[in-house]
Amino acid sequence: MERWRRWAREPLVWFVAAGAVIFAIDRALARDEDPARAIVIDDAFVAGLRARFVERHGRPPDAREEDALVRDFVRDEALSREARAAGLDDGDAIVRRRLVQKIELMLAGSVHVPEPDDAALEAWMRAHEDELRTPARVTLEHVLFARDVRGARAEDDARAALLAGATERGDPFVRGRAIGPASESRIAAEMGPAFARAVITITPEQGWIGPIASTYGAHLVRVIARDEARMPALDEARARVIAAWTEERRAALVEAEIARIVASYGVVVE
C-alpha cells in the first residue's frame, strides 16, 4: 500500500496516465471523424432491411426484431471492414468467388435487354426445338401378370391370356389398369424404362399386344389414344420463349461487358 501511495505522488505517473486518457479520447474522436469508419444507417436502409424481413417471414418485423436486424448488420459490417483492413480477404478463393458473383449480378441488373419481336422469338424457337417440342403421349390400359405372384410363369400366362382373348385374367395392380395421357419419361418413372420404350410407339389400331415386361411383371397393353410429338405455336409458348430469349440475351450482354472489363487490364505473363 505504501508503494502505491509513493507512486501516486510521482509526477511522471500522473503524466503518463493523463497522456493515456488524452490518447484514448483522441483516437475516439478521430474514429468518429473518419468517414471510412462511419456505418451509416438511414431510413432507406432500414426500409430495405424491413422489406427483406417481410419477404422471408411474410410479415413486418416488430420493434425488437427491427433493432436486432440493425444490430446484426452493424456487427457484420464492422467485422467485415476490420477483416478487409487486416488483409484477410487477400488470396481467399471463397471471398474472391463471392466478389465475382456480386459484380456479375450487378452487371446483369445494369444491362438493357430490348423487347424481342416475333421474328427473333421464332428464330429462337427454331434453334431450341429439342427443348420446346412436346413429347408424344399415350393413354393406355394394361393387365398385369405379377412376377411376385406367378414367378417365372408370368410371361407365359400373359401370352396365353392374349391368345385366348381373356384380358381379364391378370392380377390386381395398385395403380389400376389405366395410365395416361403420359409421356415416355412419366411412364418410365412408374413402370420402368423398358416398358415405357415399348408402349410409347403403340397405336390404338394395334389393339391388345404383349407380353411387355415392366418392373412388376408381364403386361398385356392396349393404347386407347395417342398424341404425337409436336412443336408448340409461338402464341402457345410465348411467355416461356420470351423469358428464355431475354435470359440468353442478358447473359450475352453481360459476357460482352465482362470481356470489355478484362480487355481494359494489361496481362503480364512472367
N, C-alpha and C positions, 0 to 999 in steps of 0.2 A: 504493500500500500504506500509505504514511504517513497518507493521508487517512482510510482505513478505520480505522486504529488511533486516529486522533483522534476520529472519530465514536463508536467503541466506548467511549471514556472519557466521552462526553457522557451525563449523567443523563436528559436528555429522550428520547434514543434508546431507552434501556432502558425508560423509562416507556411509550413508545408500543408497543414490542414486547410488553411484558408485558400491556398493555391489549388488544392484538390477540389474544393467546393466551387471555386470560380471556373475551373476547367470543366466540371460536370455541367454547370449552368451554360457555359459557352457552347459545349457540344450539343446540349438540348436545343438551344436557340438556333444554332447552325443547322441542326437537323430540321427544325421547323421551317427555316428559310430556304432550304434546298428543295427546289421543285421536284427533283428526281426522287425524293423520299416522301413526297406527298401522295397519299392514296385518296383520290377524290371520290366521294360518294354523293352523287347529286340525285335529284328527284327522278330524272330519266333512267339512271342506272338502277335505282330501287324498283322502278316500274318494270324494268326488264327482268329483275330477279323475281318479282311478283308474278309476271306473265309466265315464266318458266315453271314456277311452282304450280300455277293453275293448270298448265299443260300436262304436268306429271301427275297431279293429285286430283284434278277435276274440281278444285275449289280454291278460293283465295286463302293466303296464309293469315293466321291471326297475328296479333301484335308480337307475341312471344316468338312465333315461328319466323316472322319477318326480321326481328332483331337477330335471331340465330343465323339467318341467311347472310345478313350483312357482316356479322362477326366472323363467320366461316370464310367469307370472301376476303376480308381484311387479313385474316390469319394466313390464308393460302397465298395471297398476293405478296405480303411481306416476306414470307419464307421463300417464295419463288424469286423475288428480287435479290434477296441475300444469296441464294444459290447461284444465280447468274453472276452476281458481283464477285463471288468466290471462284467463278470459272468452272462450276460443277457441271455445266452443260457442255463443256468442250470435250469433243471426242465421244460423246454419248450417242450411240446409234439410235436409241429409242427416242431421245429428245429430238435428234435430227430428223427422224422419220415423221414425228408429230408436227414439226415445223413445216416440213414439206407438204404434209397433208393439209395443214391450215392454209398455206398460201395457194394450194391447188383449189381448195374450196372457195377462197376469196376470189381467185381468177374466174372460177365457174360462175360465181354470182355477179361478176362485173362485165362479162362478155355479153354482147347483144346478139340474140338469135332472131333473125327475121321470121315473119309468118310464112309458112310454105304455101305454095299454090298447089292445085290439084295435079299439075304435071310433075312437080317434084315428088309428091306423095305417091303417085302411080309408078314413077321410076324407082322409088324406094321399095315399093311392094314387089316389083319385078325382080329386084336384087335380093329379096328376102322371102322368096316363095316357100322355101322349106320351113321357115318359121311360122308363116301365116296360113299355110294350107290346112284346112280342116280334114282330119284323117277320116278314112272310111269307118262307118259304124254299122253294126248289125244288131238286130233284135232276134233272139232265138229262144227255143225251148229245148231242153235236154232231159234225158233219162239216165240216171247214174246206176251203174253196176259196181258197187263199192268193193274196193280191194280189201278193206278191213273186215268185210262180211264174207266175201266169196273167195278171197285169196287168189290163187293162180287161175281160177275158173272165171274171173270177172270178164275178161275179154271174150272168151268162148261163149259165155252166157249172153253177152250183149249181141254177139254176131247171130246167135240162134234166135234171139228175140226179134232182130231185124228181119231175118229170113221168114219168120212166122208172122210178121206184121203185128207183133204183140209188144208195142212200145210202152205198155203199162206195167210190164213185169219188173221194172227196176226197183231200186232201193230208195228210201226217203233221203232227200238232200236238205240240209239245214236251211239253205237259202232259197229253196223252192226250185221249180222247173224253169222259170223264166230268167233271162239275162238280157239287159239292154233297154233302149239302144246304147251300145257301148263300143268304144274303140278297142283296138288290139291291146294297147297298154293297160286299159282298165280291166279287160278280160284276163290278161296275163297276171295282174295283181291278185285276182280272185281264184283263178283256176290253173295258173301255171303258163309259162311261155309256149310250150309245145301245143297245148290245147288252143291257145289264142291264135297262133300262126295258122293252125288248120282251119278254124271256124271263120276267120276273117275273110276268107276267099270264097266261102259258100254262098250260093244264090238261092232265093226262095224256090226256083224251079227244080232244084235238085231233090227236094223232099227230105225224107229221113235218110241220114247216112251214118256210117260208123263201122266199127267202134273207133272212137277217138280218145286217146289217153289223156288224163289230167293228173293232178297231184292226188286225187281222191280215188281214181279207178278208171273204168272204161265207160264211155258215154255214147248214146245214140243222140244225134243232133239234127234239128230241123230249123233252118233260118226262115223267119217269118217276114222280115223286111230288111232291106239293105240300103244304106245311104253311101254313095260313092264319095271318095275324097274330092275336094274342090277348093278353089281359091275364092275367098270372100270378095264381094264387090267393095270398092272404096268406101261407099256410104255405110256398109255394114261394120267396117273396121276403122273408120275414120279416127275416132278418139285414140285408139291404140296406136295407129300408124303415126299420127301427129306427135304423140308422146315419144315414140321411139325415134322418129326423124329428128325431133328437137334435141333429144339427149345425144344422139350421134353427132349432130351439127355442133352442139355446145362443146362436146369433147374435142372435136377437130379444131375449133377456135381456141380452146384452152391450150391444146398442144402447140398451135401456131404461136401463141403468146409466150409459152414456155421456151420454145425454140428461139424467139426473139431475145428473151432474157439471157438464155445460155450464150447466144452469139455475142452479147454485149460484154462478156467476160473473156479475158485472154487466158488461154490454157497453156501452161508451160510444162512440157514433159521432160523430166530430167532422168 
